[in-house]
């Protein structure tokens, strides 16, 4: 059974940084794409960033230049380095792991990021 576990969420002041981790276990196949989504209170879940097994990366406009996604294929782990955080980044951050392009992906339980002074 595939499990996705996020970690690294915390309370941080505006302008601060955090690094989130997403570990995928139990898959006998390579993970085609790993992505980070977030959901703020009262809002829909939105894509933050994604990275393919070939290291093709995409970012949502609000985080470009501030967030960096990376992955370690050997460890089936993805990371999200978040810099220059602001209050609008406050949300639960979820990791999604797809086995192939059209796969709906496996979801983790999420990790809370709160940006507040």
N, C-alpha and C positions, 0 to 999 in steps of 0.2 A: 504494500500500500504506500502510495506516494504521500509524503508529508512535506509541507512548506512551513518554515518557522522564521518569523521576522524577529529582530532584536535591535536595540540601540535607541529606541525612542526615549525622550526625556523632556524635561522643562528647560528651556534655554532662553536667554535674553535676546532681544532684537540685535541683529548684527553678529550673533554667534554662529557656531558651526556644530554639526552633528554628523555622525556616520552610521547609517543603517546597514544591517546585514540581513541577508535572506539565504537560508540554507535549505536545499532540497534533498530529501533522502528517500530511498525506497524505489527509485526508478531504475529500470534495467535499460532504458533508452537514454540517449543524449537529450539534453534539454535544448530545444531549438531557440527559444526566446525566453528571456527573463525580463520582467517589467515591474515597475513600481507604479502604483496608483495611490490616490489619496481621496479621502472623503471628509469634508468639513461638515460641521453640524448644519443641518438643513439644506445641504447641497448634494448633488449627485456625485458619484464616484468618477474621478477623472484620471486620465493617464498622465503620469509625470515624466517617465522616461522608460526607454526599453533598450535592450541590447541583445543581438543575436549571437549564436554560437560562432559566427564569423566576425564578431566584434563590430557589427554595424549598429550605430547608436542613434537614437532619436530622442528629442526632448520637447516637452510642451513649451510654448513661448514664455510663460511666466517664470520658468526656471532656467532658461538658457543663460549661460554665462555664470550661473551661481551653483548649479548642481552638476555632479558628474557621476554617471553610472559606469560600473565596471563589473567584471565577473572573473571568477577563477573556475575554468571548466573542469579541472581536475577535482575540485572540491564541490562542484555543483552549487556554488555560492555566488550570489550577486551582492553588490554593495551600492549604496547611494551616499556619496559625499555631498553634504548640503552646507553651503557657505552663505554668508550675508543673509541669514534668515530674517524674515519679517513676520509680523502678526498674521498676515494672510497665508502663511505656510502652515499655520496650525491646522492639524487634521490627524485622522488615523491613516497611517500609511500601510498599504497592503502590497504584498508581493504576489505576482502571478507567474507561473512557470508553464510554458507550452512545449509539448513534445514535437509539434509540427505547426505549420503556418495557420491552419484552420482549426487547430485544437483549441477548445475553450479555455484550457489551462487549469491548473490546480492553484487554489488560493490558500494563503495563510490566514491566520486569525487577526493580523494587524498589530501595529505598534503605534502608540500615541506620541505625537510630537506637538508640544505646546510652546509657542513663542510668546513670551510675555515678560514685561519688566516688573 
